[in-house]
Amino acid sequence: MTPDAALLVAQQGLELALVLITVLLVPALVVGLIVSMFQAATQINEMTLSFFPKLIVVVGTLMLAGPWIAQSLVSYTHDLIENIPFIIG
């Protein structure tokens, strides 16, 4: 395996991981920001108030984007396994 092939495989894996993590984190960050603004405006400092809405949004996002996430992972793994002879050289 050449260093270029190893870097390409690692780069593709990191790009896929970044995209999949972003799909889950962005909605949680937006909800966290909204809840934090609500807490600052009302001066309610309850930890569960910020935890449960983010948990619900992440679970909902997983339900909506779960099939796409699974398909992306399966596609990447399939391509990686299919290209093993070319990567090894």
N, C-alpha and C positions, 0 to 999 in steps of 0.2 A: 504494500500500500504506500503510495507516494504521499508526501506531506500535503500536496495540493488536494488530493482526494480526501484525506482526513479532514482538512480544513473545510472543504466544501460540505461534507456530511455534517460536521459540527455546526457550520453556519446555518444550514437548512434546518437542523433540529432546533437551534436557538431561535431562529426566526419564527418557526411554528409555535414554539413554547411562548414566545412573546405575544404573538397574535392571540393565542388561546387564553392566556392570562389576562390580556387587556380586555377581552370580551367579558370576563367576569368582574374585573376590578373597576372598570369605569362606572358601571351602574351603582356599585357599592359606594364608590367615592362620591358620586353625585348625591345619593341619598344621605350619606354621612354629612355632607356639606349642608344640605337642606335641614336636617335634624339639628345640626350644630347651630345654625342660624336661628332656628326655632328656640333652642335651649338658651341661647344668648339673649334673645328678645324677651323670653318669659322668665329667665333666671331659674329654670328648673335644671338641677344638676343630678339627674338620675341616669345611672350607667345603662340600665336595661332599655331606657328610651332610645338610646343610640344603637344598641346591639340588635334588638329584634327587627327593626325595619331593614337594616342591612342584611340580616340573615334571610328575611323573607324575599328581598330583592335578589339575592344571590341564588336562592333556591328556584325562584321564578325564572331567572336568567338561565340557569342550568336546564330547567324544563323546556324552555324555548330554544336554546342554542345547543342543547345536549346532542341531538342527532347530528348537527353540523360539526360539532367538536369531535364526536366519535368518528364520523366519516373522514375528517381531516387527519386524525391520528392513524386510522386504518389505511388511508391512501399513502401517507408518508411511510408507514411501516412496510406496506406492500412494495412501494417503489424502492425502498432501501434494500429489502430482501431480494427483489428482482435484479438489482444492480450489483449484487455481491461479486459476481465474476468479473465485472468491469472495474470495480473498485480495487479488488485484490490485484488485478492486472495479470 
